Amino acid sequence: MSTVRPVKPPHILLIEPDNLVRGTLAGVCRDLGLARVHQATSVAAATGWLDSRDLQGILVALDDEGAAMELLTAVRAGQYACPANLVIAVMSSTCTVETAKALKALDVMRFLLQPFKLRDAILTLEQMGVAAAEARAAEGADETDTARENEAGDRLGADAEGEAEAEAEADSDADADSEAHSV
C-alpha cells in the first residue's frame, strides 16, 4: 500500500511552552520541507490559529491544568473553524491510564513521552503530514466520485434523450417510407 505524500507542506500547530523544543522542531521541519509549523507557547495563545481552515494538525504538550485536553475536546467537537478530524499528536512527561483512555477517545494519532529524541518528534510531524494528505486525498476522491457519478448520470440522461430523438426520427422516416410505398 502506497502512502500519499503531501504536495505542499501541511500547516501544523505546535503548542509547547519550551522555546528550544518549539524553535528546533519548527526550524528542522521548515528546512526539510516537512511541515509549516505554527508555534504557540500555550493553549490560550493557540486559539487564534484554531480558527484557520488551513490547519491540518496539532502537536500539543499536555499541561497539568488540563487546558490541552479541553482544547482537544473542543476541536473534536467542532467548536473551531479548523476541521474537527484533523490529525492530533500529544507530548507529555507522564501518562496515566485515564489519560491514555481519554486520548484514545479523542482519536489522537501519537503520544510522545518526554524526554523524547528530536528525531521521534520530527518523524511524528512527518507522519502527521502524510496522514493529513491521505485524508485530503480521500475527501478529494469522494468528491471526485460524486462528480463522476453526476457526470455519468448527465450523460445517461443525454444518451436517453438522444436515443428517444433518434427513435422518433426513425419512426417518422418509416412513416414517410410507408406513405411513399402506399401511393
Beta strands, then each sheet from edge to edge (+ up, - down):
strand 1: 11-15
strand 2: 36-40
strand 3: 55-61
strand 4: 87-92
strand 5: 110-113
sheet 1: 2+ 1+ 3+ 4+ 5+
end
